[in-house]
Amino acid sequence: MKTSHSMLRARGFSIVELMVSVVVGLLAVMFATRLMVTSEQTKAASLGGSDSMQNGMLALFSINTDAAQAGWGLNDDLVNGCNTVLTDSENFMLATAQRDGVAITPLAPVVIRNNGTRSDEVTLYSGSSLAGAGSVRIQYDYTGGPEVDTDSAQPFGFNQGDVIVVAPEPAGGNCSLAQVSVSPTSSKLRFDAGGAFRFNTGALATNYQGGHARVFALGRMDKLSFHTWSVSNGVLRLRATDLAGASENPQSVVDNVVALKAQYGFDVRPAATFTPEAGMQVGRWSADMVDADGDASTGNAGDFQRIAAVRLAVIARSAMPERPAPGQTTCSATTAPLTVFGTASPAGVPAAPATVELDVPGDPVSWTCYRYRVFETIVPIRNSGWRP
């Protein structure tokens, strides 16, 4: 009996028992693997949503800050919307717009280049002079050379290195940008060419008639906020006069931003009821210039002076793409282009919805594999109402 019992104990597991154990183990591994994969997918989706939230908010905050101060020093009717000539040794280019089908470079708080269903380009201008809209008049005809004679014995608020804009009076001609090369000790303002004065060529781009032109101070060159925001290859970029190395080549600011869209908010009240000093009112949204002042010309200075606000939208995407569902070859995280500006705001002003394509050129992963967040805001151009 003892021998028989020992032999039974020596047998171990049967082949059936081993097979059952293997199957149970494989099932456990399968369920554990599925659990881990699901957990990682959920984690990636959550982190991607967090990334898009942070990137979108940072991008919109950066542009919003620019828009909030846009137009400072440019709100005089002689300057706002004036076709302006700028020559910069560091190759910053003023944004172009259309005036009755002709390309111009207006000096205005905001200039939008509408790219249809693709990302727009938004340019925001502001000066820094504490003199605000203070100006002096050119006393004698200017026909060339590095100086103008003003009607002030010693122009106040103009210092060496300050950027100035010369505007015809009454409005209608071209404006010119330059820099003060010598702090004035007499009635003359000089703009000699030199390495330290990047906007100077030794002469203004336009001649001006004595008694019919004014000079405005925009403030220090290093504080001049001429900024152009754009999106390229999924990155928000900035071209700026006050950012080293960014005058000609835009610098990266925020990644995983796929689109920037913008619209002008025009005050379209008739001339008899248009009282900007009592407050601007948005009556129409448009990504392109319109005949806001009703003078049968589209894109002239009067239309730029009717811009009461700018509507902005930033679309950010998750940092990591999602995978197609099991058995599928295409992703379904996002299935259609997005639409922005779909709500009526302010109340009673019709919305102008815009559809935005989400694909990024050169990205080997389909845009449908990403999740997106849209961030919108409306920024009043407060300096448009604060005019002389």
HELIX and SHEET records of a PDB file:
HELIX    1   1 LYS A    2  ALA A   10  1                                   9    
HELIX    2   2 ILE A   15  GLN A   69  1                                  55    
HELIX    3   3 MET A  221  LYS A  223  5                                   3    
HELIX    4   4 ALA A  271  THR A  273  5                                   3    
HELIX    5   5 PRO A  276  ALA A  278  5                                   3    
HELIX    6   6 ALA A  301  PHE A  304  1                                   4    
HELIX    7   7 TRP A  367  CYS A  369  5                                   3    
HELIX    8   8 ARG A  382  GLY A  385  1                                   4    
SHEET    1   A 6 PRO A 106  LEU A 107  0                                        
SHEET    2   A 6 CYS A  82  VAL A  85 -1                                        
SHEET    3   A 6 CYS A 175  GLN A 179  1                                        
SHEET    4   A 6 ASP A 162  PRO A 168 -1                                        
SHEET    5   A 6 ALA A 213  ARG A 220 -1                                        
SHEET    6   A 6 SER A 135  ARG A 137 -1                                        
SHEET    1   B 2 ALA A  97  ARG A  99  0                                        
SHEET    2   B 2 VAL A 102  ILE A 104 -1                                        
SHEET    1   C 5 VAL A 110  ARG A 113  0                                        
SHEET    2   C 5 GLU A 121  SER A 126 -1                                        
SHEET    3   C 5 SER A 225  SER A 232 -1                                        
SHEET    4   C 5 VAL A 235  ALA A 240 -1                                        
SHEET    5   C 5 GLN A 251  ASP A 255 -1                                        
SHEET    1   D 2 GLU A 147  ASP A 149  0                                        
SHEET    2   D 2 LYS A 188  ARG A 190 -1                                        
SHEET    1   E 4 ARG A 284  SER A 286  0                                        
SHEET    2   E 4 VAL A 257  PHE A 266 -1                                        
SHEET    3   E 4 ILE A 307  ARG A 317 -1                                        
SHEET    4   E 4 TYR A 372  PRO A 380 -1                                        
SHEET    1   F 2 LEU A 338  VAL A 340  0                                        
SHEET    2   F 2 ALA A 354  VAL A 356 -1                                        
END                                                                             
